Amino acid sequence: MSPTGQISGVIEFSAVDGPGNRFVVFTQGCNFNCLACHNPYTINLCNDCGVCVDACGSSALDVVGGRVVWNPDRCTGEEACIRICPYDSTPKARTMQVAEVLEQLHPNVPFISGVTVSGGEATQQAGFVAALFAAIKADPSLSRLTCFVDSNGAASPAVWDELDPVLDAAMIDLKCFDDAIHRELVGSGNAEVLESIRLLAGRGKLHEVRLLLAAGANDSDELLARTGAWLAEINPRMRLKLIGFRAHGVRPSPVPLVEPTPEQRAHYAEVLRSQGDFDILVI
């Protein structure tokens, strides 16, 4: 039987989740707890506490057999359930078979160039992702689509080995090159992230490294120079995406993060370019 996935949602057309226009699957569940998370409702699986049921103004939620059940036909998308959830989750995530994802994918094939699995954290459900990508590769009507994952990189080599036969490339977030600061920002260290970057680059499957930078937190010249020097050792022409932290939509944090100005973001690129001939996109 094909593995199932816990899926938070699907976007049929996206121009920001990899090259070209892409169909994006968002998995539910993440092994990081980032201060800057814009999708905190994808961090945990629903524990069926039921707090969200009474908060739903459209009566789209109910408790059946001790489980919170979502009725999409009644849902008006107000997302009161997500705002009130004390557990960084959503009652709207659902268990999906590979065939169900493919059913949603097929009508969009003429308009897309690939499929990206994001999250949450895609590698937390590597078996499902591998099965989905294998099904895409095996279907003549889908096989031209590239298969990418958008990942925080906190995955073992065994996970990448499982995905490797059907993975075209990965986009990896490097929250911070400094391990201590990384722990402050996401709650755990970066050793696996760095190893994933090195491993994927060595296999020719690293599409880009993404650096999320917050003013005063992880953006010092010294730190950026060290980051650039390390990345240049792996590939001095690596594609980098510099993402300035944006407070809009981020959950309240005990450690307030500050948005960098456009001038600061441009400066980050200059510092990194001093270490290598990187292909840098600043957003």
N, C-alpha and C positions, 0 to 999 in steps of 0.2 A: 504494500500500500504506500502511496506517495506521501512524503512528509507534509504535515500541515504547517501553516504559518500563522502567527498572531499578527494581524495587520491593522494598523491604525487608520490607514486611508490610502487612496490612490489619486494621483494627478495625471490626467490623460495627456496633457501637453505642457511641457516645461522647457524653457530655454536657459535655465540656470543650474541644472543638475547634471552637467556633463556636456559633451560636444553635440551640437545640433539640437533638434527638437526631440524630447524624450518622454517616454511613459515612465512614471515614477511610482514605485511601491514603497510605502512607509511602514516599516515593521514596528511593533510595539515592544518596548523593553530596551533598556540601555544599562551598560555597566559603568557609566560615568554619571556624575551629578554636578554638572557644570553650573557655575554661578551665572554665566551668560546664556544659558539655554533659552532659546526662543520657543521651544516646543516641550515644556516640562511635562505635559500630559502624556508624552510618549515614554517617560522614564520607567514607570512601573506597570505591571499587569494589574488589572482591576481586582481588588480583594472582596468585592461584593458587600461592602459595608452598608450601602443603601442610602448614604447621605444625599446623593444626587437626585434620588427619586422624587422627593417632595419639592425640590428646587426646580424641576422641569415644568415650565409653564405650558407646554404643549402635550403633557401626559404621554410622552413618548418613552418613558421608562417605567418599569414595573419589576417587582421581585417575584420570581417564579422558581419554586423549589430551592430557595436560598440563594439564587443567582440573580444579579441585576440583568435585565433583558431590555435591549433597545429596539424600538420599532421605528425604522427609518421612514416609513410612510407617514407617521405622525410628526416627525421631527421638523422643526422650523429653523434649525441652525442657530438658535440663540446662544448656545454653549454655556448656559448657566451651570450645567453639570460639570464642565471642565473648570470653571472658575471656583466652584465651591469644593471641589475634590481636595481632601486633606492629604492625599496619597500620591500626588503627581501622576495621575492616571486618567483614563477616560472609559466610560461605559460603552462607547461606540466602537471600540476595537473588536474585531471578530476573527474567528478561526476560519481560514480559507484553505482550500485545496489548490494545488497548482492549476488544475483544470479551470477553476473559477477565475483565477487571475488571467489565464489565457483567454477566457471568454470575454473579459473586459478589454483585453489587449487587441484582439483581432480587428475590431472595427476601426482602430486608430492606426493600423499599420501603414496605410498609404501616406500618412502625414508625419511619421516619426522616423528617426534614424537609429534609435536604440532604446534600451530599457535600463533604468537605474534603480537599484534597491538601496534605500536610505533608511532613516529611522527617526527616533530610537537608534539602535545600533544593528546594522544588517548582519554583522558577523556573529551576533548572539544566536542567530537562527541559520547557521551555515548550511545545515542539511536541507532546509527548505529552499534557500537561495540556490544551492547547487542543483537541486531538482528542477527548479523553475528555469534556470539558465540552460540546463540540459534539454529540457522540453522545447525551449526556443530554438536551440541549435539543431534539434532533430526534425523540426517542422519546416519543410521547404518554403512555406509561405512566410516564415518568420526568421529564417536562418541568416538573412542579411543584416539583421539588427545586432548592434553591438551590446554587450552585456557588461555593465559597470556596477560597482558598489561604491557608495559614499560612506566612509567609515572613520571612526575615531582612532583606528589603528591599534586598539588594545585587544589584539587577537594573537593567538599562538601561531607558530609556523605550521602546526598541524591543521589549523583552520584554513590557512592560505593554501596548503597542499590539497585540501578537500575541494576548494573552489577553483584551483588553478586550471584544470582541464576545460572549464567552461567560462572562465573569467577573461574578458578582454582587457580590462584595466580597472584600477581603483583610484579614488580620490581620497586622500588621507588628511585629516585635520591634525595639525601639530599645535596644541594649545600653548605650549611653551617648551623651549629647549632646556630650560633650567628645571631640574626635577622638583626642587622645593617649591618653586612658584607654581609649577604644574599641579602639585598636590593641593595647593591653596585654591586653585581655580576650578579643579574638577574632582578633588577628593581622592585621587590616587596618583601613582607615579607614572613616568613616561617611558620606562625601559622597553616595554612591548611595542609602544608606538614607534620608537626609534628603530627597533629591529624590523618592524613591518615595513617602514620606509626603505630601509636598506635592502630587505629581501625582495620587495616588489620591484624596486629599481633594477636589481640584479637580474630579474626575470623579464625585464622590459614591459612590466605591467603597471607602472606607476604613471597615471595620467597627470596628476598634479598634487602638490602639497599646499594645504590651505593654512594660513596663519591668521588667527583672530587676535587682533591687537587692541588693547584697552589702554588709554593714556595713563601713565603712572603705574601700571600693573605689570606689564610684560613687554614694554616698548623701549627700554633703554638702548642707547647706541651700542654699548658694550655687549648686551645680550643679543641684539640683532646681528652684530658682527660675528659673534660666536656661532649663532644659528646659521648664518650664511656660509661661514667657513666649513662647518660640518656638512651642510647640504652640498656645497661645491665639491667636497671630497668624493661624494657619491656620483654627482652629475653636475658639472658647472653650468650646464645649459638647462637645468631643470625648470619646469613650468611651476611658477608660484602664484598663488592667489592671495593677495593681502586684503583682509576683510577688516575694516574698521568697526569696532564694537558700536552697536546702536542700542540705545536703551528702550526704544519703543517695543512693547510686547514682551519684555523680559520680566520674569517674576521678581518680587521684592527680594533683595539680597542683604545679608548682614554685612557684607563688604561691598559698598557701592562702587560700581565701575563707571569710568568716565569715557565719553565718546571722544576720539581723537578728531582734531580739525582736519580739513582737506590738506592744509599745509603739513601737518604732522604725518598724514598718510603718505604724502609724496616724499617726505624725508625718510620714512621707513624704507621705501623702495630704493632710494639713493644709497642708504647704508648697506642694504643687501647686495646691490649691484657692485659695491666696492669689493665684494668677496667672490663674485662669479658673474658669468654672462647669462644670468637667469632671464627666462621669459616671464615677465612679471605683469600681472593684471591687478590694478588697485581698485577696490570697490568700497 
